[in-house]
């Protein structure tokens, strides 16, 4: 994979950890370890943004419609009734 070259300063404990990842055979180079960490951080950011979006939508719905007054069983019965009506069950 082609990429941009970068020079990084890494603390001694982090360098030891990087080397341990390579020594374990999971990665072939420091670049692979760093790229994996960045991919994981980006995925975590996407997940956090997804959750943030859902929470904001929930807050907006609460402001517009108020709290749900049905019990979980009543909601389930309603879902089942709609599914029957739609021919899904």
Backbone as CSV, one residue per row, in Angstrom:
resi,resn,N_x,N_y,N_z,CA_x,CA_y,CA_z,C_x,C_y,C_z
1,UNK,0.844,-1.173,0.000,0.000,0.000,0.000,0.889,1.235,0.000
2,UNK,0.699,2.108,-0.951,1.456,3.350,-1.002,0.882,4.318,0.016
3,UNK,1.727,5.148,0.549,1.245,6.104,1.539,2.235,7.227,1.711
4,UNK,1.934,8.083,2.637,2.783,9.209,2.958,3.784,8.793,4.023
5,UNK,5.011,9.194,3.847,6.020,8.896,4.865,5.948,9.969,5.937
6,UNK,6.120,9.554,7.188,6.096,10.487,8.307,7.134,10.056,9.328
7,UNK,7.684,11.027,10.003,8.626,10.754,11.081,7.904,11.033,12.391
8,UNK,7.944,10.065,13.310,7.245,10.204,14.579,8.209,10.021,15.736
9,UNK,7.993,10.781,16.785,8.710,10.551,18.038,7.788,9.739,18.928
10,UNK,8.295,8.623,19.450,7.483,7.708,20.242,8.174,7.491,21.584
11,UNK,7.391,7.545,22.651,7.956,7.334,23.986,8.501,5.909,24.105
12,UNK,9.388,5.716,25.049,10.005,4.400,25.245,8.969,3.312,25.534
13,UNK,7.997,3.553,26.437,6.999,2.496,26.665,6.192,2.174,25.403
14,UNK,5.859,3.195,24.622,5.098,2.949,23.394,5.942,2.225,22.352
15,UNK,7.219,2.545,22.287,8.116,1.846,21.359,8.224,0.377,21.750
16,UNK,8.314,0.111,23.048,8.373,-1.280,23.517,7.100,-2.025,23.138
17,UNK,5.967,-1.364,23.291,4.685,-1.989,22.937,4.623,-2.250,21.433
18,UNK,5.034,-1.257,20.622,5.055,-1.440,19.167,5.917,-2.644,18.788
19,UNK,7.091,-2.719,19.381,7.999,-3.816,19.056,7.407,-5.156,19.480
20,UNK,6.712,-5.181,20.608,6.076,-6.424,21.063,5.009,-6.878,20.069
21,UNK,4.287,-5.928,19.466,3.280,-6.280,18.467,3.931,-6.913,17.243
22,UNK,5.073,-6.366,16.847,5.806,-6.911,15.700,6.389,-8.280,16.054
23,UNK,6.979,-8.371,17.242,7.585,-9.635,17.681,6.553,-10.754,17.802
24,UNK,5.307,-10.392,18.078,4.255,-11.411,18.214,3.883,-12.019,16.866
25,UNK,4.308,-11.357,15.791,3.990,-11.844,14.453,2.675,-11.320,13.913
26,UNK,1.960,-10.550,14.729,0.676,-10.009,14.273,0.875,-8.938,13.199
27,UNK,1.986,-8.227,13.292,2.301,-7.170,12.337,3.723,-7.358,11.832
28,UNK,3.973,-6.884,10.617,5.306,-7.022,10.033,6.168,-5.780,10.248
29,UNK,5.527,-4.647,10.568,6.295,-3.408,10.692,5.586,-2.425,11.617
30,UNK,6.331,-1.408,12.025,5.751,-0.338,12.839,4.634,0.361,12.070
31,UNK,4.828,0.526,10.771,3.804,1.182,9.947,2.482,0.430,10.009
32,UNK,2.545,-0.892,9.955,1.310,-1.681,10.039,0.621,-1.470,11.382
33,UNK,1.407,-1.435,12.456,0.827,-1.238,13.789,0.168,0.132,13.869
34,UNK,0.885,1.164,13.443,0.355,2.528,13.513,-0.888,2.662,12.641
35,UNK,-0.852,2.125,11.419,-2.029,2.204,10.554,-3.217,1.466,11.158
36,UNK,-2.977,0.333,11.815,-4.056,-0.397,12.470,-4.654,0.432,13.606
37,UNK,-3.800,1.067,14.393,-4.291,1.923,15.475,-5.131,3.076,14.933
38,UNK,-4.683,3.678,13.841,-5.431,4.787,13.242,-6.767,4.298,12.703
39,UNK,-6.787,3.145,12.030,-8.051,2.581,11.533,-9.031,2.347,12.677
40,UNK,-8.523,1.779,13.774,-9.386,1.516,14.931,-9.905,2.818,15.540
41,UNK,-9.055,3.833,15.623,-9.481,5.125,16.166,-10.537,5.762,15.272
42,UNK,-10.349,5.658,13.951,-11.332,6.219,13.024,-12.663,5.490,13.140
43,UNK,-12.632,4.166,13.283,-13.857,3.387,13.455,-14.557,3.781,14.752
44,UNK,-13.779,3.961,15.804,-14.351,4.380,17.087,-15.010,5.754,16.940
45,UNK,-14.373,6.663,16.206,-14.960,7.980,15.956,-16.275,7.863,15.193
46,UNK,-16.318,6.979,14.174,-17.559,6.782,13.408,-18.664,6.238,14.306
47,UNK,-18.312,5.283,15.162,-19.302,4.716,16.076,-19.813,5.774,17.047
48,UNK,-18.907,6.592,17.578,-19.306,7.652,18.505,-20.219,8.657,17.803
49,UNK,-19.908,8.997,16.562,-20.749,9.934,15.807,-22.126,9.337,15.551
50,UNK,-22.191,8.042,15.238,-23.467,7.361,15.028,-24.307,7.421,16.307
51,UNK,-23.681,7.109,17.439,-24.398,7.145,18.719,-24.846,8.564,19.033
52,UNK,-23.974,9.539,18.816,-24.310,10.942,19.058,-25.515,11.351,18.219
53,UNK,-25.530,10.954,16.950,-26.648,11.282,16.063,-27.941,10.662,16.569
54,UNK,-27.880,9.394,16.982,-29.073,8.713,17.505,-29.565,9.372,18.789
55,UNK,-28.642,9.761,19.669,-29.040,10.420,20.912,-29.711,11.760,20.646
56,UNK,-29.153,12.533,19.715,-29.759,13.819,19.377,-31.152,13.631,18.791
57,UNK,-31.311,12.619,17.929,-32.630,12.333,17.358,-33.603,11.917,18.456
58,UNK,-33.131,11.145,19.420,-33.984,10.719,20.531,-34.403,11.909,21.379
59,UNK,-33.462,12.806,21.648,-33.788,14.001,22.423,-34.813,14.861,21.686
60,UNK,-34.636,15.007,20.383,-35.580,15.795,19.593,-36.962,15.146,19.612
61,UNK,-37.009,13.831,19.465,-38.278,13.110,19.499,-38.950,13.279,20.858
62,UNK,-38.172,13.222,21.912,-38.716,13.394,23.255,-39.314,14.787,23.411
63,UNK,-38.606,15.799,22.901,-39.118,17.166,22.976,-40.422,17.310,22.198
64,UNK,-40.508,16.648,21.044,-41.683,16.783,20.184,-42.855,15.926,20.642
65,UNK,-42.566,14.716,21.159,-43.635,13.752,21.424,-43.785,13.368,22.891
66,UNK,-42.838,13.707,23.725,-42.897,13.331,25.130,-42.472,11.885,25.341
67,UNK,-42.601,11.442,26.583,-42.201,10.087,26.954,-43.189,9.063,26.441
68,UNK,-42.715,7.868,26.174,-43.569,6.752,25.772,-44.361,6.313,26.992
69,UNK,-45.652,6.147,26.792,-46.507,5.770,27.911,-46.856,4.286,27.898
70,UNK,-46.538,3.595,26.803,-46.826,2.166,26.697,-45.769,1.358,27.446
71,UNK,-46.187,0.210,27.936,-45.229,-0.727,28.531,-44.496,-1.437,27.394
72,UNK,-43.370,-2.062,27.697,-42.678,-2.820,26.644,-43.574,-3.880,25.997
73,UNK,-44.387,-4.565,26.791,-45.283,-5.583,26.224,-46.337,-4.962,25.316
74,UNK,-46.848,-3.800,25.692,-47.822,-3.115,24.834,-47.170,-2.692,23.518
75,UNK,-45.934,-2.221,23.589,-45.230,-1.845,22.359,-45.010,-3.067,21.484
76,UNK,-44.598,-4.181,22.080,-44.376,-5.412,21.325,-45.666,-5.871,20.656
77,UNK,-46.774,-5.816,21.390,-48.066,-6.185,20.804,-48.392,-5.291,19.609
78,UNK,-48.101,-4.008,19.723,-48.339,-3.082,18.616,-47.476,-3.403,17.407
79,UNK,-46.196,-3.732,17.651,-45.302,-4.105,16.551,-45.815,-5.353,15.844
80,UNK,-46.237,-6.332,16.646,-46.751,-7.577,16.066,-48.013,-7.317,15.257
81,UNK,-48.897,-6.494,15.775,-50.143,-6.184,15.065,-49.847,-5.504,13.729
82,UNK,-48.906,-4.559,13.731,-48.533,-3.887,12.473,-47.917,-4.879,11.498
83,UNK,-47.085,-5.786,11.998,-46.459,-6.796,11.132,-47.516,-7.722,10.543
84,UNK,-48.510,-8.105,11.348,-49.603,-8.946,10.830,-50.371,-8.183,9.750
85,UNK,-50.665,-6.938,10.034,-51.408,-6.100,9.087,-50.645,-5.946,7.773
86,UNK,-49.319,-5.844,7.876,-48.474,-5.684,6.682,-48.149,-7.018,6.019
87,UNK,-48.650,-8.126,6.582,-48.419,-9.444,6.004,-47.023,-9.987,6.234
88,UNK,-46.332,-9.466,7.224,-44.959,-9.908,7.482,-44.906,-11.093,8.432
89,UNK,-45.998,-11.333,9.165,-46.066,-12.532,10.022,-47.457,-13.119,9.935
